[in-house]
Amino acid sequence: MSDVGSGEEDTGSDDPNSLGFYSWVVPENKVYGDQVIADIFGVSEEELAAGAPIERVIRYINEGDRQRVAKAIHDAIVGGGAYRENYRLTHPDGRRIDVIANGRCLRDAEGVPYIYSGTVAIQSAAAAVAATDPLERHCRAALWLATKRRQMLAARYLTSALNVLGK
């Protein structure tokens, strides 16, 4: 099990495959997105091509982040302002993915919220680590290095240390 955006893989935001685009037709509750959005959120490309309900797309956002993200999306829809949130989700295949999402809800001619468009980017290991405490930051950096060098025993111990830290 790899942790995307948390030190075990070097998938930075400058990698074009780590940035996904989506549009949500709010009145119809249909989210359309590209292959990156499908991969990040564990939804099939076919389902996104047909328009998936927002509840299906966001279902893997971690419990601790879900309410905050939902409120920020709601506020962006109601207020018309920009949306920007960092959060973590757990993909159905077990990957933990740190993302940063941006969006804005556009309105129709009558001023009714209509299309909510934006991007979701997989955070780079450096960005994800920068937001943590110093001990976790050092353990994650060491884990990334041990994994890159294929020092699996060291990686296993560092993973255990991070689990003890509760991260």
Residue pairs with C-beta under 8 A, 6 or more apart in sequence:
1 94
1 95
2 8
2 9
2 95
3 9
3 95
3 96
4 11
4 95
4 96
4 97
4 98
4 122
5 11
5 96
5 97
5 98
5 99
5 122
5 123
5 124
5 125
5 127
5 128
6 96
6 98
6 125
6 128
6 129
6 140
7 125
7 128
7 129
7 140
7 141
7 143
7 144
7 147
8 125
8 143
8 144
8 147
8 155
9 125
10 124
10 125
10 144
10 148
11 17
11 18
11 122
11 124
11 125
12 18
12 124
12 125
12 126
12 127
13 19
13 100
13 121
13 122
13 123
13 124
13 127
14 124
15 122
17 36
18 36
18 121
18 122
18 124
19 36
19 119
19 120
19 121
19 122
20 33
20 34
20 35
20 36
20 37
20 38
20 39
20 40
20 119
20 120
20 121
21 33
21 34
21 36
21 37
21 117
21 118
21 119
22 31
22 32
22 33
22 34
22 37
22 48
22 57
22 103
22 117
22 118
22 119
22 120
23 31
23 32
23 33
23 115
23 116
23 117
24 30
24 31
24 32
24 54
24 115
24 116
24 117
25 32
25 51
25 114
25 115
26 77
26 105
26 113
26 114
26 115
26 116
27 112
27 113
27 114
28 51
29 53
29 54
30 50
30 51
30 52
30 53
31 48
31 51
31 52
31 53
31 54
31 56
31 57
32 48
32 49
32 51
33 41
33 43
33 48
33 57
34 48
35 45
36 120
37 43
37 48
37 57
37 120
38 44
38 45
38 47
38 48
40 89
40 91
40 97
40 99
40 120
40 122
41 57
41 58
41 60
41 89
41 120
42 60
42 91
42 92
42 93
43 52
43 56
43 57
47 56
48 57
58 66
58 69
58 70
60 89
60 90
60 91
60 92
61 69
61 87
61 88
61 89
62 87
62 88
62 89
62 90
65 85
65 87
65 88
65 89
68 85
68 87
69 85
69 87
69 101
72 83
72 85
73 83
73 103
73 116
75 81
75 83
76 82
76 83
76 103
76 104
76 105
76 116
77 105
77 113
77 116
78 113
80 104
80 105
80 107
80 113
81 104
82 102
82 103
82 104
83 101
83 102
83 103
83 104
83 105
83 118
84 100
84 101
84 102
85 100
85 101
86 98
86 99
86 100
86 101
86 123
86 131
87 98
87 99
87 101
88 96
88 97
88 98
88 99
89 96
89 97
89 99
90 96
90 97
91 97
97 122
98 122
98 123
98 127
98 128
99 120
99 121
99 122
99 123
100 120
100 121
100 123
100 127
101 118
101 119
101 120
101 121
102 118
102 119
102 120
103 116
103 117
103 118
103 119
104 116
104 117
104 118
105 113
105 114
105 115
105 116
106 113
106 114
106 115
106 116
106 117
107 113
107 114
108 114
125 140
125 144
128 140
129 136
129 137
129 140
129 141
130 137
132 140
132 167
135 165
136 162
136 165
136 167
139 158
139 161
139 162
139 165
140 162
142 154
142 158
143 155
143 158
143 159
143 162
146 152
146 154
146 155
146 158
147 155
